[in-house]
Amino acid sequence: MDRPNRSAAAPAQTTILGISAFYHDSAACLVRDGAIVAAAQEERFSRRKHDASFPKQAIEACLRAGGVAPGDLHCVAFYEKPFVKFDRLLHSYLACAPAGLRSFLKAMPVWIREKIWIKDLIRKELHYPGPILFPEHHESHAASAFFPSPFPEAAFLTVDGVGEWTTTSFGVGRGNRVAIRGELRFPHSLGLLYSAFTYYTGFKVNSGEYKLMGLAPYGEPAYRELILRELVTLQPDGSFWLNPRYFGYVSGLRMINRRFERLFGGPPRAPESPLTRRDMDLARSIQEVAEEILSRMARHVRRQTGLPKLCLAGGVALNCVANGRLLREGQFDDLWIQPAAGDAGGALGAALLAWHHYLGQPRQADGVRDTQQGSYLGPAFDADDILQFLTRHHLAFTRLTDAEIPARVADLIAAEKVVGWFTHRMEFGPRALGARSILGDARSPRMQELMNLKIKFRESFRPFAPCVLLERAGEYFTLDRPSPYMLLVASVRDTQRRPLSAEERQRFGLDRLLTVRSTIPAVTHVDYSARVQTVAPDAHPLFHRLLQAFAQRHGCPVLINTSFNVRGEPIVCTPDDAYRCFMRTNMDYLLLGNFLLEKTAQQPLDKDLAWLRQFDLD
């Protein structure tokens, strides 16, 4: 990123477009005068999960939200340096030659035809003639972590798979600057190490890491020492070296090789096959290793910077179990984690870098509130939009006032009805935060299994997250601060736990799944942990009023909050997306803005065999 200069002084109403593309979760972000106007991932519009193509529809949505045309932009910032990344790929392939030839022949035409010419592609797609900036990948992550945070100054730590060459960086954010002080470089990557085990346990790389984290509490750390002895040489400062003898990702063909398989006793688990004790123990082992590495890194960052606040970004920052451990260990007084911590957030970081570094504009931070707006940065649909959709398709509905919604929906949830909740602006990032959510009763012992198997069509072991009134979170969870972005794991308090019988305590593996452990069993994981979202009244008032109504009418300030989608599909974006998902699943009700739809009042959709087949339901 260029240093600020006088010629780059910002005029009034400066708009900057940030873009991330071509690796994982392409996205766009629009910043006006340093404020985030809009941000969205391409997958929400294309309906292709983790869509990595050029984010044309996300860009259009952001420009529309800002009321600007491409010609009105002051500059465009792409989240990394394509030629440097291309250089790393070439060096890696040459270092492994002749291994990786098939991967090389597959990857190079795409790079030569499109990816390294991103500047030309941006000009062509946007008809945009102005400046285009290319910060470094981890610089964009650092900016996305620090600039929206509430802290005037803080340390930052960014950890992911790989950018151009960097896999981990740390440094200092102060005022309107971020400065990287140290880094780890490819192929030594915590993100790629965790993804190797994601692949080995039968989950999909770049999306199954959440599953691996959720599976970990079912197992024991039986392989922890083997990993640290054979795969990872870990130093006290958190730096590490990965043994290349066991991995295949450098040549691009597979995450692991035959030596890895022999080390852990056989081939990878076949996707969708039954989970074994080995899979659970591997998940627990790599989770503990990842937590230990991050803990050592954090201690090193605190020693090197001397700063009491830490900002996190990069895909590994989405490991909310590790984040919870960092908080409990108390190495930092406070953490702030970018809600779109992966590559999507790079678009946001690149745009803010352009504003603060390239244009040299100041930054205001009050130490209390972040500028992420609850991460409600995507498109919204008003009552007229939704009514037009409903009447066009002749759908049955009841129209509610804002005042009627909380009590009506609270009573439905208390009756063990599952409700699709489509309100406000769509979330930016992988978590549903009460705008595109499926809601259920956390007190119900049957709700986790019902929602996993009949609504989400996903593995039964996966835990659901609770949303809770901020002012009452401490009654239920060992959490002493806000967690608005569902990025911290805390324990369910002893006062909410249920004593287990001797037989229940002896259960192992998935047999532990349906044990009622607390007053909120549907969101209590087998180790009594929960991925908590605290809900305050400012960012999304209607969602807060719903939780208040549930607490007042039914005695509990906690609900299940899971993303409004099914496995294999992105979170819904439009009323049409929401209705299709509602009708294809066993949800009971759908709230579209102020309009409540009951499943039994709807005409069935034609059976969509192609869609259903992926869930073995046809």
FIZA-437329 format. One record per residue (C-alpha): residue number from 1; residue in one letter; x, y, z. Coordinates in steps of 0.001 Angstrom, whole numbers, plus 500000, padded with zeros to 6 digits. Layout:
% residues N
ATOM:NUM:A:X:Y:Z
...
//
This chain:
% residues 618
ATOM:1:M:500000:500000:500000
ATOM:2:D:501336:503411:499059
ATOM:3:R:502144:505871:501803
ATOM:4:P:499803:508872:502131
ATOM:5:N:500747:511904:500079
ATOM:6:R:499356:515336:499468
ATOM:7:S:498055:514483:496009
ATOM:8:A:495913:511724:497524
ATOM:9:A:493971:514081:499815
ATOM:10:A:490357:512986:500123
ATOM:11:P:487570:515181:498742
ATOM:12:A:484182:515394:500431
ATOM:13:Q:482054:512241:500185
ATOM:14:T:484850:509878:499270
ATOM:15:T:483643:506362:498411
ATOM:16:I:486004:503397:498228
ATOM:17:L:485204:499891:497021
ATOM:18:G:487046:496918:498532
ATOM:19:I:487110:493564:496732
ATOM:20:S:488238:490050:497626
ATOM:21:A:488068:487279:495047
ATOM:22:F:489376:484036:493570
ATOM:23:Y:490282:482002:496622
ATOM:24:H:487492:481578:499155
ATOM:25:D:484379:483649:499849
ATOM:26:S:484654:486471:497350
ATOM:27:A:483147:489682:498702
ATOM:28:A:482769:493427:498281
ATOM:29:C:482643:496333:500711
ATOM:30:L:481786:499995:500231
ATOM:31:V:483288:502621:502551
ATOM:32:R:482228:506260:502517
ATOM:33:D:484353:508816:504374
ATOM:34:G:485767:506027:506521
ATOM:35:A:482377:504557:507492
ATOM:36:I:481327:501095:506340
ATOM:37:V:478246:501517:504145
ATOM:38:A:477723:497954:502937
ATOM:39:A:479470:494603:502657
ATOM:40:A:478364:491264:501244
ATOM:41:Q:479640:487912:500039
ATOM:42:E:479093:486768:496466
ATOM:43:E:477763:483375:497603
ATOM:44:R:474578:484982:498942
ATOM:45:F:473614:486155:495451
ATOM:46:S:474971:483329:493283
ATOM:47:R:473699:480671:495738
ATOM:48:R:477013:478799:495381
ATOM:49:K:478502:478242:498822
ATOM:50:H:481941:479874:499267
ATOM:51:D:481736:481266:495748
ATOM:52:A:485245:482412:494810
ATOM:53:S:484419:484033:491476
ATOM:54:F:484658:487752:490788
ATOM:55:P:482002:489250:493131
ATOM:56:K:480008:491115:490517
ATOM:57:Q:476631:490765:492268
ATOM:58:A:478064:491645:495679
ATOM:59:I:479660:494762:494158
ATOM:60:E:476352:495770:492580
ATOM:61:A:474578:495341:495924
ATOM:62:C:477139:497485:497736
ATOM:63:L:477053:500243:495118
ATOM:64:R:473241:500174:495215
ATOM:65:A:473241:500478:499002
ATOM:66:G:475553:503472:498764
ATOM:67:G:473644:505103:495917
ATOM:68:V:476789:505400:493802
ATOM:69:A:477919:504335:490350
ATOM:70:P:481399:502952:489583
ATOM:71:G:482378:506319:488115
ATOM:72:D:481710:507948:491507
ATOM:73:L:484338:505824:493276
ATOM:74:H:487490:507540:494486
ATOM:75:C:489442:504284:494296
ATOM:76:V:489132:500488:494350
ATOM:77:A:491235:498310:496661
ATOM:78:F:491855:494614:495984
ATOM:79:Y:492708:492648:499124
ATOM:80:E:496047:491135:498035
ATOM:81:K:498849:491290:495479
ATOM:82:P:498052:488781:492700
ATOM:83:F:501530:488831:491123
ATOM:84:V:503203:488070:494463
ATOM:85:K:500771:485187:495041
ATOM:86:F:501493:483913:491545
ATOM:87:D:505201:484087:492342
ATOM:88:R:504642:481906:495410
ATOM:89:L:502736:479329:493363
ATOM:90:L:505484:479167:490749
ATOM:91:H:508206:478808:493370
ATOM:92:S:506261:476088:495167
ATOM:93:Y:505649:474077:492011
ATOM:94:L:509291:474385:490941
ATOM:95:A:510480:473289:494383
ATOM:96:C:508332:470140:494127
ATOM:97:A:508869:469317:490445
ATOM:98:P:508069:466934:488905
ATOM:99:A:505488:466301:491666
ATOM:100:G:502417:468476:491306
ATOM:101:L:502523:468601:487500
ATOM:102:R:498794:467807:487178
ATOM:103:S:497901:470533:489644
ATOM:104:F:500245:472967:487891
ATOM:105:L:498662:472288:484494
ATOM:106:K:495193:472770:485989
ATOM:107:A:495962:475972:487908
ATOM:108:M:498171:477898:485509
ATOM:109:P:495660:478536:482692
ATOM:110:V:493224:480091:485173
ATOM:111:W:495928:482329:486615
ATOM:112:I:497351:483359:483268
ATOM:113:R:493921:483967:481743
ATOM:114:E:492272:485783:484646
ATOM:115:K:493666:485995:488145
ATOM:116:I:496870:487932:487598
ATOM:117:W:495033:490402:485387
ATOM:118:I:492658:491484:488126
ATOM:119:K:493273:495180:487399
ATOM:120:D:492052:494730:483826
ATOM:121:L:489121:492623:485048
ATOM:122:I:488019:495298:487526
ATOM:123:R:488150:497962:484831
ATOM:124:K:486204:495780:482427
ATOM:125:E:483515:494618:484870
ATOM:126:L:482963:498007:486497
ATOM:127:H:483789:500315:483580
ATOM:128:Y:485995:502047:486106
ATOM:129:P:489032:504131:485022
ATOM:130:G:490340:505303:488399
ATOM:131:P:493069:504162:490849
ATOM:132:I:493256:500508:491902
ATOM:133:L:495271:499651:495002
ATOM:134:F:496770:496308:496021
ATOM:135:P:497642:495977:499724
ATOM:136:E:499108:492707:500996
ATOM:137:H:496736:489920:502038
ATOM:138:H:497656:489977:505739
ATOM:139:E:497761:493757:505756
ATOM:140:S:494101:493640:504673
ATOM:141:H:493362:491154:507452
ATOM:142:A:495116:493399:509982
ATOM:143:A:493137:496409:508821
ATOM:144:S:489860:494488:509037
ATOM:145:A:490743:493508:512599
ATOM:146:F:491928:496865:513943
ATOM:147:F:490176:499686:512092
ATOM:148:P:486553:498663:512912
ATOM:149:S:487505:497777:516503
ATOM:150:P:486688:500128:519384
ATOM:151:F:490331:500430:520424
ATOM:152:P:492425:503581:519795
ATOM:153:E:495470:501289:519828
ATOM:154:A:495868:497524:520019
ATOM:155:A:497997:494590:518996
ATOM:156:F:496734:492453:516145
ATOM:157:L:497233:488815:515191
ATOM:158:T:496187:487424:511811
ATOM:159:V:496219:483667:511168
ATOM:160:D:494922:481847:508090
ATOM:161:G:495890:479305:505438
ATOM:162:V:498124:481489:503283
ATOM:163:G:498035:484877:501601
ATOM:164:E:500804:485689:499131
ATOM:165:W:503557:484099:501265
ATOM:166:T:502470:485007:504795
ATOM:167:T:500404:482598:506894
ATOM:168:T:500532:484464:510221
ATOM:169:S:501319:488048:511125
ATOM:170:F:501290:490254:514185
ATOM:171:G:501817:493916:514784
ATOM:172:V:500372:497118:516166
ATOM:173:G:497407:499256:515210
ATOM:174:R:497592:502810:516422
ATOM:175:G:495409:505694:515298
ATOM:176:N:495009:505420:511529
ATOM:177:R:497917:503005:510940
ATOM:178:V:498545:499284:511113
ATOM:179:A:502122:498044:511044
ATOM:180:I:503161:494391:510747
ATOM:181:R:506115:493517:513014
ATOM:182:G:506525:489791:512435
ATOM:183:E:505230:486924:510317
ATOM:184:L:505342:483214:509512
ATOM:185:R:505552:482163:505893
ATOM:186:F:504290:479357:503675
ATOM:187:P:504318:476357:503923
ATOM:188:H:504219:476648:507738
ATOM:189:S:500565:477390:508304
ATOM:190:L:498219:476718:511196
ATOM:191:G:495248:477130:508912
ATOM:192:L:496536:474510:506488
ATOM:193:L:497450:472162:509341
ATOM:194:Y:493894:472345:510708
ATOM:195:S:492477:471894:507194
ATOM:196:A:494630:468784:506718
ATOM:197:F:492821:467179:509647
ATOM:198:T:489497:468493:508349
ATOM:199:Y:490165:466579:505149
ATOM:200:Y:491447:463481:506945
ATOM:201:T:488346:463193:509114
ATOM:202:G:486092:463283:506053
ATOM:203:F:484948:466907:506010
ATOM:204:K:485305:469444:503245
ATOM:205:V:488299:471785:503393
ATOM:206:N:487395:475473:503799
ATOM:207:S:483921:474693:505135
ATOM:208:G:484214:471628:507361
ATOM:209:E:486566:473197:509907
ATOM:210:Y:483517:474199:511981
ATOM:211:K:482468:470555:512052
ATOM:212:L:485892:469441:513231
ATOM:213:M:485764:472017:516042
ATOM:214:G:482255:470851:517017
ATOM:215:L:483319:467201:516981
ATOM:216:A:486341:467751:519252
ATOM:217:P:484545:467561:522638
ATOM:218:Y:483343:464029:521858
ATOM:219:G:486915:462686:521773
ATOM:220:E:490110:462561:523794
ATOM:221:P:493470:464167:522856
ATOM:222:A:494987:460768:522082
ATOM:223:Y:497050:462043:519130
ATOM:224:R:498142:465385:520571
ATOM:225:E:501696:464331:521403
ATOM:226:L:502076:462467:518122
ATOM:227:I:501129:465622:516204
ATOM:228:L:503602:467696:518184
ATOM:229:R:506333:465083:517792
ATOM:230:E:505961:464219:514096
ATOM:231:L:504102:467021:512338
ATOM:232:V:504806:470246:514236
ATOM:233:T:507983:471611:515769
ATOM:234:L:506565:474229:518128
ATOM:235:Q:508589:476991:519750
ATOM:236:P:507802:478876:522989
ATOM:237:D:506891:482021:521029
ATOM:238:G:504245:480163:518971
ATOM:239:S:506320:479970:515812
ATOM:240:F:506438:476480:514328
ATOM:241:W:507729:474361:511517
ATOM:242:L:505554:471793:509721
ATOM:243:N:507246:468587:508606
ATOM:244:P:506819:468561:504806
ATOM:245:R:507178:464759:504678
ATOM:246:Y:503538:464390:505726
ATOM:247:F:501727:466968:503586
ATOM:248:G:500746:467310:499928
ATOM:249:Y:499373:470839:499752
ATOM:250:V:502654:472417:498578
ATOM:251:S:502301:470635:495251
ATOM:252:G:498559:471328:495308
ATOM:253:L:497210:467815:494784
ATOM:254:R:496093:466728:498268
ATOM:255:M:496246:468152:501772
ATOM:256:I:498057:465039:503037
ATOM:257:N:500057:462111:501678
ATOM:258:R:500479:458386:502365
ATOM:259:R:502946:458975:505201
ATOM:260:F:500300:461008:507011
ATOM:261:E:497796:458189:506559
ATOM:262:R:500218:455578:507880
ATOM:263:L:501056:457779:510861
ATOM:264:F:497415:457904:511941
ATOM:265:G:496457:454370:511091
ATOM:266:G:494747:454341:507729
ATOM:267:P:493115:456288:504903
ATOM:268:P:490903:459331:505411
ATOM:269:R:487342:458814:506568
ATOM:270:A:484981:458617:503605
ATOM:271:P:482632:461617:503575
ATOM:272:E:479220:460866:505137
ATOM:273:S:480435:457533:506579
ATOM:274:P:479889:456832:510309
ATOM:275:L:482171:458710:512680
ATOM:276:T:484580:456546:514665
ATOM:277:R:486397:457039:517933
ATOM:278:R:489545:457780:515909
ATOM:279:D:487808:460677:514130
ATOM:280:M:486655:462143:517442
ATOM:281:D:490085:461746:519037
ATOM:282:L:491779:463327:516001
ATOM:283:A:489389:466290:516180
ATOM:284:R:490093:466795:519887
ATOM:285:S:493847:466416:519371
ATOM:286:I:494235:468946:516557
ATOM:287:Q:491925:471386:518352
ATOM:288:E:494162:471259:521431
ATOM:289:V:497282:471697:519303
ATOM:290:A:495746:474695:517515
ATOM:291:E:494753:476251:520834
ATOM:292:E:498257:475753:522249
ATOM:293:I:499854:477371:519191
ATOM:294:L:497492:480356:519335
ATOM:295:S:498011:480718:523075
ATOM:296:R:501785:480862:522650
ATOM:297:M:501443:483309:519771
ATOM:298:A:499249:485571:521888
ATOM:299:R:501738:485543:524761
ATOM:300:H:504512:486458:522343
ATOM:301:V:502462:489287:520843
ATOM:302:R:501737:490683:524309
ATOM:303:R:505428:490580:525221
ATOM:304:Q:506524:492171:521951
ATOM:305:T:503929:494947:521814
ATOM:306:G:503186:495567:525483
ATOM:307:L:499584:496398:524534
ATOM:308:P:496651:495108:526604
ATOM:309:K:494101:494844:523738
ATOM:310:L:494203:492304:520894
ATOM:311:C:492414:492268:517523
ATOM:312:L:492106:489033:515528
ATOM:313:A:491409:488209:511878
ATOM:314:G:492167:485494:509327
ATOM:315:G:490202:482293:508947
ATOM:316:V:491648:480727:512098
ATOM:317:A:490127:483593:514121
ATOM:318:L:486746:481944:513467
ATOM:319:N:487798:479149:515849
ATOM:320:C:485652:480441:518681
ATOM:321:V:486803:477704:521090
ATOM:322:A:490384:478933:520790
ATOM:323:N:489171:482527:521133
ATOM:324:G:487421:481622:524354
ATOM:325:R:490622:480117:525708
ATOM:326:L:492587:483281:524868
ATOM:327:L:490049:485286:526809
ATOM:328:R:490084:482952:529831
ATOM:329:E:493884:482938:529996
ATOM:330:G:493837:486688:530517
ATOM:331:Q:496912:487518:528475
ATOM:332:F:494945:490482:527099
ATOM:333:D:492375:492616:528858
ATOM:334:D:490068:492493:525870
ATOM:335:L:489703:490946:522406
ATOM:336:W:487961:492167:519264
ATOM:337:I:487500:489700:516415
ATOM:338:Q:486479:490651:512881
ATOM:339:P:483055:488969:512282
ATOM:340:A:484023:488220:508658
ATOM:341:A:487485:487071:509717
ATOM:342:G:488183:485011:506597
ATOM:343:D:488918:486218:503085
ATOM:344:A:485551:487987:502795
ATOM:345:G:486700:490412:505472
ATOM:346:G:489749:491193:503350
ATOM:347:A:487515:493325:501131
ATOM:348:L:486548:495419:504141
ATOM:349:G:490150:495673:505319
ATOM:350:A:491388:496728:501882
ATOM:351:A:488812:499526:501652
ATOM:352:L:489688:500849:505118
ATOM:353:L:493395:500658:504310
ATOM:354:A:492785:502842:501276
ATOM:355:W:490988:505409:503427
ATOM:356:H:493502:505506:506269
ATOM:357:H:496849:504642:504628
ATOM:358:Y:496548:505778:501031
ATOM:359:L:494427:508850:501725
ATOM:360:G:495927:509444:505168
ATOM:361:Q:492572:510115:506800
ATOM:362:P:492146:510086:510599
ATOM:363:R:490314:507447:512596
ATOM:364:Q:488050:507945:515589
ATOM:365:A:487732:505215:518243
ATOM:366:D:485997:505736:521590
ATOM:367:G:487261:502553:523271
ATOM:368:V:483715:501213:523689
ATOM:369:R:481811:500803:520419
ATOM:370:D:483086:499212:517239
ATOM:371:T:482078:500484:513799
ATOM:372:Q:480932:497126:512389
ATOM:373:Q:477232:497981:512964
ATOM:374:G:476559:494550:514414
ATOM:375:S:477831:493235:511039
ATOM:376:Y:474374:493924:509590
ATOM:377:L:475904:495252:506382
ATOM:378:G:474087:493369:503618
ATOM:379:P:470879:494073:501676
ATOM:380:A:467568:494793:503382
ATOM:381:F:464044:494352:501997
ATOM:382:D:461287:496705:503086
ATOM:383:A:457597:495930:503545
ATOM:384:D:456737:496873:499953
ATOM:385:D:459438:494553:498568
ATOM:386:I:458185:491639:500642
ATOM:387:L:454490:492314:499983
ATOM:388:Q:455128:492358:496244
ATOM:389:F:456851:488967:496541
ATOM:390:L:453994:487497:498596
ATOM:391:T:451210:488755:496346
ATOM:392:R:453053:487832:493145
ATOM:393:H:453176:484221:494304
ATOM:394:H:449718:484237:495928
ATOM:395:L:451080:483199:499321
ATOM:396:A:449038:483032:502521
ATOM:397:F:450245:485323:505298
ATOM:398:T:449287:487393:508320
ATOM:399:R:450567:490939:508583
ATOM:400:L:451835:491945:512031
ATOM:401:T:452821:495289:513463
ATOM:402:D:456296:495781:514938
ATOM:403:A:454655:495767:518369
ATOM:404:E:452916:492415:517753
ATOM:405:I:455902:490481:516415
ATOM:406:P:457901:489781:519616
ATOM:407:A:455084:488237:521661
ATOM:408:R:453608:486306:518728
ATOM:409:V:456912:484737:517694
ATOM:410:A:457976:484123:521311
ATOM:411:D:454794:482122:521932
ATOM:412:L:455316:480062:518782
ATOM:413:I:458869:479200:519815
ATOM:414:A:457711:478294:523331
ATOM:415:A:455265:475848:521732
ATOM:416:E:458298:474103:520152
ATOM:417:K:457681:475588:516742
ATOM:418:V:460721:476314:514579
ATOM:419:V:460650:479787:513063
ATOM:420:G:462533:481209:510099
ATOM:421:W:463379:484812:510992
ATOM:422:F:464065:487166:508045
ATOM:423:T:464422:490767:509207
ATOM:424:H:466755:493776:509000
ATOM:425:R:469941:493886:506858
ATOM:426:M:471652:490599:505987
ATOM:427:E:474739:489712:508019
ATOM:428:F:478274:490016:506638
ATOM:429:G:480347:487006:507654
ATOM:430:P:479612:483331:508237
ATOM:431:R:477387:483724:511332
ATOM:432:A:473659:484395:511424
ATOM:433:L:473171:487107:514021
ATOM:434:G:469403:487523:514065
ATOM:435:A:468730:488875:510579
ATOM:436:R:468779:485617:508556
ATOM:437:S:468241:483086:511372
ATOM:438:I:466307:479960:512254
ATOM:439:L:465088:480183:515851
ATOM:440:G:464044:477527:518348
ATOM:441:D:463501:476896:522048
ATOM:442:A:466808:476296:523819
ATOM:443:R:464961:474629:526728
ATOM:444:S:463684:471749:524587
ATOM:445:P:465619:468451:524940
ATOM:446:R:464494:467358:521466
ATOM:447:M:465234:470564:519584
ATOM:448:Q:468906:469948:518719
ATOM:449:E:468209:466633:517018
ATOM:450:L:465055:467943:515347
ATOM:451:M:466719:471007:513887
ATOM:452:N:469864:469179:512792
ATOM:453:L:468164:466305:511023
ATOM:454:K:464820:467718:509891
ATOM:455:I:465620:471347:509160
ATOM:456:K:469360:471848:508635
ATOM:457:F:469866:468350:507114
ATOM:458:R:473256:468108:508783
ATOM:459:E:475198:465861:511150
ATOM:460:S:473408:465226:514450
ATOM:461:F:476515:465915:516570
ATOM:462:R:476792:469575:515606
ATOM:463:P:475906:471993:518402
ATOM:464:F:473627:474985:518087
ATOM:465:A:474517:478427:519338
ATOM:466:P:472514:480405:521886
ATOM:467:C:471509:484036:521541
ATOM:468:V:470896:485700:524893
ATOM:469:L:469974:489118:526176
ATOM:470:L:473224:490945:526882
ATOM:471:E:471971:492125:530250
ATOM:472:R:471252:488545:531389
ATOM:473:A:474083:486597:529729
ATOM:474:G:475988:486259:533010
ATOM:475:E:473116:484293:534557
ATOM:476:Y:473591:481489:532047
ATOM:477:F:477201:481653:530811
ATOM:478:T:480660:482314:532230
ATOM:479:L:480986:485406:530077
ATOM:480:D:481733:488815:531525
ATOM:481:R:481579:490909:528333
ATOM:482:P:479568:491325:525117
ATOM:483:S:479909:488696:522390
ATOM:484:P:477736:490163:519617
ATOM:485:Y:479336:488232:516760
ATOM:486:M:479114:484674:518120
ATOM:487:L:482904:484328:518146
ATOM:488:L:483527:483378:521780
ATOM:489:V:482834:480073:523504
ATOM:490:A:481960:480137:527188
ATOM:491:S:480740:477523:529659
ATOM:492:V:477178:477119:530854
ATOM:493:R:477127:478164:534509
ATOM:494:D:476994:475533:537238
ATOM:495:T:473708:476987:538441
ATOM:496:Q:472092:476070:535105
ATOM:497:R:473549:472563:534923
ATOM:498:R:471699:469338:535688
ATOM:499:P:473402:466610:537754
ATOM:500:L:474156:463533:535629
ATOM:501:S:473533:459968:536685
ATOM:502:A:476369:457453:536859
ATOM:503:E:475144:455880:533624
ATOM:504:E:475034:459246:531841
ATOM:505:R:478571:460057:532948
ATOM:506:Q:479841:456793:531436
ATOM:507:R:478495:457472:527961
ATOM:508:F:481079:457967:525203
ATOM:509:G:481149:459562:521790
ATOM:510:L:477848:460282:520084
ATOM:511:D:476002:458388:522824
ATOM:512:R:476538:461557:524872
ATOM:513:L:474588:463643:522385
ATOM:514:L:471058:463537:523781
ATOM:515:T:471954:463771:527459
ATOM:516:V:470094:466672:529064
ATOM:517:R:472853:468661:530741
ATOM:518:S:471281:471967:531661
ATOM:519:T:468182:474137:531687
ATOM:520:I:469037:475019:528056
ATOM:521:P:470004:471570:526693
ATOM:522:A:469580:472428:523004
ATOM:523:V:472535:474857:523146
ATOM:524:T:474705:473071:525725
ATOM:525:H:477480:471088:524070
ATOM:526:V:478702:467802:525561
ATOM:527:D:481508:469632:527402
ATOM:528:Y:479053:472247:528746
ATOM:529:S:480338:474850:526300
ATOM:530:A:478267:477222:524188
ATOM:531:R:479094:479579:521303
ATOM:532:V:477368:482638:522687
ATOM:533:Q:475800:485601:520908
ATOM:534:T:474846:488437:523229
ATOM:535:V:472081:490688:521921
ATOM:536:A:471982:494373:522816
ATOM:537:P:469100:496729:521954
ATOM:538:D:470980:499054:519612
ATOM:539:A:472118:497066:516547
ATOM:540:H:468870:495136:515904
ATOM:541:P:466104:496381:518254
ATOM:542:L:463427:493944:517042
ATOM:543:F:465631:490927:517739
ATOM:544:H:466330:492246:521236
ATOM:545:R:462599:492759:521845
ATOM:546:L:461925:489168:520781
ATOM:547:L:464334:487870:523424
ATOM:548:Q:462804:490210:525987
ATOM:549:A:459337:488889:525159
ATOM:550:F:460480:485287:525456
ATOM:551:A:462059:486036:528834
ATOM:552:Q:459008:487873:530150
ATOM:553:R:456425:485395:528883
ATOM:554:H:458313:482123:529256
ATOM:555:G:461020:482779:531839
ATOM:556:C:464168:482322:529701
ATOM:557:P:466273:484975:527903
ATOM:558:V:467953:482392:525631
ATOM:559:L:466972:481057:522200
ATOM:560:I:468595:478795:519631
ATOM:561:N:469979:480904:516788
ATOM:562:T:471240:479053:513735
ATOM:563:S:471816:480288:510209
ATOM:564:F:468892:480398:507788
ATOM:565:N:470110:477781:505314
ATOM:566:V:470537:474060:504946
ATOM:567:R:473776:472181:504620
ATOM:568:G:475532:472882:501348
ATOM:569:E:473754:476172:500703
ATOM:570:P:474672:479747:501658
ATOM:571:I:472619:481738:504134
ATOM:572:V:469492:483109:502454
ATOM:573:C:469601:486611:501023
ATOM:574:T:466216:487426:499499
ATOM:575:P:462580:486720:500459
ATOM:576:D:462492:484188:497622
ATOM:577:D:465540:482353:499051
ATOM:578:A:463944:482327:502485
ATOM:579:Y:460598:481010:501250
ATOM:580:R:462173:478172:499269
ATOM:581:C:464266:477103:502276
ATOM:582:F:461189:477333:504524
ATOM:583:M:459084:475171:502230
ATOM:584:R:461778:472562:501601
ATOM:585:T:462342:471925:505304
ATOM:586:N:460267:471163:508379
ATOM:587:M:460209:474735:509651
ATOM:588:D:456790:475588:511048
ATOM:589:Y:456647:479356:510522
ATOM:590:L:458430:482033:508542
ATOM:591:L:458591:485704:509480
ATOM:592:L:459412:487831:506423
ATOM:593:G:459708:491342:507786
ATOM:594:N:456226:492033:509193
ATOM:595:F:454588:489092:507432
ATOM:596:L:454082:485742:509204
ATOM:597:L:453641:482610:507119
ATOM:598:E:452410:479302:508525
ATOM:599:K:453592:476135:506795
ATOM:600:T:450196:474413:506856
ATOM:601:A:448595:477376:505061
ATOM:602:Q:450962:477177:502083
ATOM:603:Q:450577:475233:498863
ATOM:604:P:453323:472561:498693
ATOM:605:L:456174:473216:496318
ATOM:606:D:456703:470802:493467
ATOM:607:K:459046:468102:494727
ATOM:608:D:462569:469202:493865
ATOM:609:L:464319:465853:493555
ATOM:610:A:467676:467292:492531
ATOM:611:W:467726:469544:495592
ATOM:612:L:466507:466844:497978
ATOM:613:R:468894:464178:496709
ATOM:614:Q:471905:465820:498321
ATOM:615:F:470286:465115:501699
ATOM:616:D:469163:461539:500837
ATOM:617:L:465547:462548:501396
ATOM:618:D:464021:461665:498038
//
